Amino acid sequence: MTGMQASTIKVWTWVHKWTSLVCTLFLLMLCITGLPLIFHDEIDNALNPDTWRPANPDGPYLTLDEILSVSLAERPGEVPIFMSFDIERPVVNVTTGPDENSPASQMHFASFDLTSGDIVPPADRGESVMEFILQLHTDMFLGLPGMLFLGAMGVVFVAAVISGVVLYAPFMRKLEFGTLRRNQSSRLKWLDYHNLFGIVTLAWVLVVGLTGVINTLERPIIDTWRAHELADLVTKNEDGTSITKRASLDIAVKEAVLLAPDMELQFVAFPGSRFSTSTHYAVFLHGNSPLTENIIVPVLVHAGTGVVAGLREMPWYTKALSLSRPLHFGDYGGFILKFVWFVLDIITIIVLLSGLYLWLTKAEAGRRSGVRRKTLSEVGQ
């Protein structure tokens, strides 16, 4: 080994040591809270089963115009602001308010049965355990600063992984891949486990780590999309006119869906709301698969004529965010993929704990060696 090679390894060792120490406790928290989040839906449904059933399960659905009329009859004097759609149940949610620009505190949210028009009572879930775990995992109850801090820890973790890979080759130059020196000291045995599990899970750890970093930037990314792409679409179609009579909401939605047949309806922003113009329905569509369901495409439809005014694809940075969510939690491929994510998460916890153990035992050995040298020095005096 040349002096240059030795110095390079020394630098990478220093990087791996300190990046690992800085992020280990936070990564442990993320991995432990991530375990139940992989099965978020299954656990939440088991703890808080939904007892609501549609009035006419086999009957025809009401039109969106009929649901809108029912909702406005429940809130006389108010105007519609948003309409969203339940993915799993025949339920439509309508948000109304005194006017289109009402603050959130003045908005009224109600859910309606698509088979009858009856109001769907809100689920009596109380404080969900999974919501608590998700909040801890996402931002540690600190909001955006917490998200950005965890994102920084994710970047440090990626640096620790990369430096570990760089050190793996010189470490294994005299050992066969997968060697576990079980008959050696406990520290050497755990060092072998740490290296083996770390290199085996390398690709998965990098995917989950990088997608986690992207997820922590969700709010800045969405705000940027709203301020530029969505605002540009709205501005180009804002004509300042008013509408005396609205076209059918059903027809407007059907026209929007025709432009993106591989997508499904997510929600509608009514004219005058902050997601639309004063004269257009903004129909938001999303992907129809677990991997693409977070990819959103807004379509503007003139509320007076029902004519499509424009469609805007999401920019690359919002698509990256949308794809990072299912990749991070592994919830796009059914139970088998979730189980794989679960096992890999446990292995990563072992890697983190073994790394912490190796550092503590080395520090303790160094302390004992220092005490021994000091004692010998005193004896020599």
Summary of the structure (lengths in Angstrom):
residues: 381
radius of gyration: 27.9
end to end distance: 38.8
largest distance: 101.7
contacts: 1091
relative contact order: 0.11
helix: 57%
strand: 13%
